[in-house]
Amino acid sequence: MEEPESGGSAPAHLARKSLPLKILEELGLVSLYRSSSDVKLLCLQRFVRLFAYGISTLVLVAYLEALGATKTDIGLFMTLTLVGDVCISFLLTLFADALGRKAILALGSILMVASGVVFAASGNYWVLLVAAIVGVISPSGNEIGPFKAIEESIIAHLTEPQNRGDIYAWYGLLGFAGSAVGMAGCGWVVHHLTQVRQWDVIPSYRAIYLGYAAMGVLKLTLSLLLSRSVELERKQRRATQTPGNGETTPLLDSRVEEAPKKGLRSLLPDISKDSVAVVINLCLLFAVDSFASGLTPM
């Protein structure tokens, strides 16, 4: 009895199945599907966060104008909001690894909720200014707060090097999608409330900020669902003795232990000397890019 030849229809069948798989791999969907649940939660958080920024940024200036703020007041509001965001984000990001990445993401979400509630409840210019500086309100619809830097470091920590490009691509794409959907949704909601429901503009804008606060609650929930894998395990710089017999083991260890950091220095991130130059160059590039973006605001 003859055995079936190995070169049957199976290879062709496998080839037909592999074509869709190759397409999915090229699109990065396979890498995203195989990523950890924490990575998926971070991508979902970015969508929710940019959605919230999108629904709030279009009505910010109009809301301030409806409350009677002058153009000078609005310009001061935008400037101080960005300055406050830079300072608070820098501090939170700087100490994120020591205080806990999950905790900082949750804290940022709480600040989003607080800002949304204040904007929905108060019409006082100075109260809104304090809420925008201390809290998380995006004047331009772009990324603000400590979220992006922490999330990207977690993704790099949890993702294999060969898959990072795919994950970062979808991470960025979901952010743009969230912003676009948020802006479209904001316009539809305001139009529906003012034209169909016959609301005044100020209550309509405040409804938007209640939605912003709701997105902050959703983001807080997603942050709390993250596992302990997102945290950075600090390496203990302790000398370990090499097992051996007493005659060959040196009496004095020739290795020099690095003195542990004390006080606030222990909260600072560990950056190798080789990475300092790279970090400085990247900071300069990002600064120039942000400066150019600031010249053409939305």
Rosetta blueprint (number, residue, H / E / L):
1 M L
2 E L
3 E L
4 P L
5 E L
6 S L
7 G L
8 G L
9 S L
10 A H
11 P H
12 A H
13 H H
14 L H
15 A H
16 R H
17 K H
18 S H
19 L H
20 P H
21 L H
22 K H
23 I H
24 L H
25 E H
26 E H
27 L L
28 G L
29 L H
30 V H
31 S H
32 L H
33 Y H
34 R H
35 S L
36 S L
37 S H
38 D H
39 V H
40 K H
41 L H
42 L H
43 C H
44 L H
45 Q H
46 R H
47 F H
48 V H
49 R H
50 L H
51 F H
52 A H
53 Y H
54 G H
55 I H
56 S H
57 T H
58 L H
59 V H
60 L H
61 V H
62 A H
63 Y H
64 L H
65 E H
66 A H
67 L L
68 G L
69 A L
70 T L
71 K H
72 T H
73 D H
74 I H
75 G H
76 L H
77 F H
78 M H
79 T H
80 L H
81 T H
82 L H
83 V H
84 G H
85 D H
86 V H
87 C H
88 I H
89 S H
90 F H
91 L H
92 L H
93 T H
94 L H
95 F L
96 A H
97 D H
98 A H
99 L H
100 G L
101 R H
102 K H
103 A H
104 I H
105 L H
106 A H
107 L H
108 G H
109 S H
110 I H
111 L H
112 M H
113 V H
114 A H
115 S H
116 G H
117 V H
118 V H
119 F H
120 A H
121 A H
122 S L
123 G L
124 N L
125 Y H
126 W H
127 V H
128 L H
129 L H
130 V H
131 A H
132 A H
133 I H
134 V H
135 G L
136 V L
137 I L
138 S L
139 P L
140 S L
141 G L
142 N L
143 E L
144 I L
145 G L
146 P L
147 F H
148 K H
149 A H
150 I H
151 E H
152 E H
153 S H
154 I H
155 I H
156 A H
157 H H
158 L H
159 T L
160 E L
161 P H
162 Q H
163 N H
164 R H
165 G H
166 D H
167 I H
168 Y H
169 A H
170 W H
171 Y H
172 G H
173 L H
174 L H
175 G H
176 F H
177 A H
178 G H
179 S H
180 A H
181 V H
182 G H
183 M H
184 A H
185 G H
186 C H
187 G H
188 W H
189 V H
190 V H
191 H H
192 H H
193 L H
194 T H
195 Q H
196 V H
197 R L
198 Q L
199 W L
200 D L
201 V H
202 I H
203 P H
204 S H
205 Y H
206 R H
207 A H
208 I H
209 Y H
210 L H
211 G H
212 Y H
213 A H
214 A H
215 M H
216 G H
217 V H
218 L H
219 K H
220 L H
221 T H
222 L H
223 S H
224 L H
225 L L
226 L L
227 S L
228 R H
229 S H
230 V H
231 E L
232 L L
233 E L
234 R L
235 K L
236 Q L
237 R L
238 R L
239 A L
240 T L
241 Q L
242 T L
243 P L
244 G L
245 N L
246 G L
247 E L
248 T L
249 T L
250 P L
251 L L
252 L L
253 D L
254 S L
255 R L
256 V L
257 E L
258 E L
259 A L
260 P L
261 K L
262 K L
263 G H
264 L H
265 R H
266 S H
267 L H
268 L L
269 P L
270 D L
271 I L
272 S L
273 K H
274 D H
275 S H
276 V H
277 A H
278 V H
279 V H
280 I H
281 N H
282 L H
283 C H
284 L H
285 L H
286 F H
287 A H
288 V H
289 D H
290 S H
291 F H
292 A H
293 S H
294 G H
295 L H
296 T L
297 P L
298 M L
